[in-house]
Amino acid sequence: MGAAATNPAPALQMAAGQPLSPTEFSSTVSAITSAFGDPTRREIYLFAHQQTDAVTASEVARRFDLHANVARHHLDKLTAGGYLEMHTAPPSGAGRPSKRYRVLHQATPFEVPVRHDDVLIALLGRALAELGEERSTELAEEVGVTYGKAMADAMGDRQAGQRSMRSALHAIADALSAHGFAAHADQQGDQLRIVSEHCPFGDAVIEHPVICAVDRGMVAGMLGALYGETSVELASSKPMGDTRCVTAVDG
């Protein structure tokens, strides 16, 4: 049995120490995104992360409609970067041993801790609650939209429509990840979504769900700037009892 790339990548070594500041987190995510190379490789990593057993290039090829050699190339890149480990399994019958790839769970790049000021977040939640649900939700979303537009502006796309919907969603997911959301874009049936595995606001959103409107506004603001005005809706969140947040996008 062989093994490869058992040492975490440099970005993960950064994450292994003390909790990172937002700036350090952004730098870490940028390094991870660069190592992943493209959205497909990112999705392959997330697919492998969700599996109980190690995956093969053939399984990845079928899942993402790729040629087996292309799937193997992505898996080998992730292995070389320290995100997956590879071992050789004996064949079930005649034939060559198969390569199987498993996520290095002790060095998962999307579980990087982020410092946030609990006092300020609690104050924000309390202040919004004092305004009443309707006005506070409206205000929180407006703030999110404004900030989302500024984030899109920082990407260099000055005019809406310069990206396809899918390209815009992947860019938005990377931008949200740089702000602590550990987000990725995916599709469920005919519905396109932004899935956030981590909330930088912590448990404050459970007590003050209105804070989630900021997230929704950020997605709407970035999407409007990168692609065009599009309706978005929060499909799941911590306040709803879910473990992750899902923002559905009208495709």
N, C-alpha and C positions, 0 to 999 in steps of 0.2 A: 504494500500500500504506500503510495507516494503522497506528498503534501507540498503545498506551495504557498508563499506569501502569508506567513503567519504573523508578521509584524504589522501593526496598524500603520496607516498612512500618516504623514506628518501632521495633517489637519486633525486627525483623531488623537494624536499624541498631545496636541494642544488642549483638546477637550478633556483629557484624562486627569488634569490637575484641578486647580481651583475653578469655581464657577466663572464663566467668561462675562466680560462686559458686553453691552450691545455691539460696540465696535469690533471687539475680538470675535464675537459670534459671527458678525457679517463677514469678516475676513476668513473665518473657518468655512462658512458656507460657500464663499467664492472659491476657495481651494477645492472643496468637494465637487462643486458644479464643474469646475475646470477638469478635474480628474475624471468625472463621469463622461465628459465629452459631448453628449447630445441627449435630447429628451428620451430617446429609445433606451439608451443605456441606464438612465435613471429609472425608467419604468421596469426594466429587467431586474434591477437591484431590488426595487420594492416588491416585485413579484416573488423573487427568491426569499425575501424577508418574511413574506406571508406564509411560506410553505413549511410544513413540519419536517419533511424530508429534503435531502439535497436534490437539486434539479440537474437535468442533463441539457445539453445543447439542443437535442431533438425536442424536448418538452418546451423549451423557450422558443424555438423556431415555430412550433405549432401555435403557441399562445399569441405570438406577435406577428405571425404570418411572414416569417423571415426564412431565407435560405439557412440551412444548418451551419454552413461555414460563417455566415454573418453573425448568427447567434453565438457561435463559439468564440468569435473575435471579441464580441462585447463581454462575454463571460471571462475570457482571459485577461482583458483590460481591467476589469473589476478585481480580478484575482491579483494581478500585478500591482494594483494600487492598494492592496491590503483590505479590501472591502468584502471579498469572498475568499474562501479556502477551497482548494481542489483536492480530491482524492480519487484514486482509481479503484473501481469496484470490479470484482471478477464477473465474467459474463455468466448469464443464467443458462446458456447453452453453448453451442459452438460460436466462435467469433472472438473478436478482440475485447479486452477489458474496456469498460466505459468510464469516462470521466464524469464525476459528479461534483457539483458546486454547492457550497453551503455558506450562508452569511456568518461572519464573525460577530456573534451576538455581543461579545464583550466589548466590541468597538463599533457600535452602531452609530453612524454619523448623524442621524436625525434625532438623537436623544441627547443633544448637547444642552446642558443647563444654561439658562440665561438669567442674569440678575435683573430684578425689577423692583421698584420701590413700592412695597406693599402699602405704606401709609398714603402715598399719592394716589394709588389705584383705588384704595378704599374711599378716599376723599372724593375722587371722581365719581365713583358709584353712588355715594351718598348725595352729592350735589345734583347729579342727574335725576335721582329718585325724587328729590324735592320739587323738581319741575313738573312732575306728573308723567305718566307713561308715554302718552302721545307726543308731547313736546320734547321730552328727553330723548326718545327714540329718533325723532326727526333731527334733533340737534346732533346727536351722536353720529348719525349717518352722514349728515352734512360735513362734519369734521373729517370723517373717513374718506368721503369723496374728494374733498380738497387735498387731503394728504396723498391719496391714491394718484391724483393727477400730477402732483409734484414728484412722486416716485416715478411715474411714467415719463415725465419730462426729463428726469435724470438719466433715463435709458437712452435718450437721444432721438426718440421718435416724436417729432414735433407735430405731425398731422395724423389724425385718426384715419384708419384704413390702410396704414402702411404694412400691417401684419394680417395674416389670416387669423381666424378665430382660434385655431389650435395653437398656432405660434404665440399668439397673445396670451393664452391661458398658461402655457409653459413659462413664459416670461414673468407673468404675474406670480406663479407658484414659486419661482426662484427668488423674486423680490420679497415675497412674504416670508420665505425661509430665512432670508437675510435679516428679517425683523423678528425671528424667533418662533415662527408658526410651523416649521417643518412641514411645508405644504407640497403637494404634487397635483398635477392635473390628470383626470382620467375620464372615462366615459362609461356610463351605465345605461345600457339600451340605447335610446336616442338622446339621452341627456348628458351634456357635458358638465363637469363638476370641478371645483377646487376643493381638495380634501386636506385639512390641516390636522396633523397628528399631535401637535403640541400647542397649548395656548400660553403666550407670554404673560397674560394677565392673571394666570393662576386660578385659584378657586374663587376669586372675587367675582367672576362672571356668574357663579351659581347664586350668590346673594344678590347680585345686580345684573340681571340678564341684559339690561339695556346696553351694556358695554359691547355686546356682540354686534350691535348695529354699526359700531366703528369698523369691525372687520368687513361686514357686508358693504359698507360704503367704500372701503379701500379697494375691494375687488371691482365695484361698479366704477369708481373713478379711474382706475388703471385701465379697465377694459374699454371705457368710453374714449380714453386718450389713444389707446393702441389700436383699437379695432373699430369702435363706433358705439353709440349709446345702445345698451343692451340691458334687459331686465335680469336681475339676479335675486335669488331668494335663499335664505338660510334653511336648509333641509334638515340638518341635525346639529346639535351643539351640546355642551356640558349641561347648560340649564334644562335642556330637554331630556337629560338622563343618558346621553350618549357619551362615548369615550373619545370621540373626535368630532370636529366640526366639518360640515359639508355645505358648501355654497353652490347651489344649482344655477346654471346659466342657460338662458333661452338661446338655443342654437338656431 
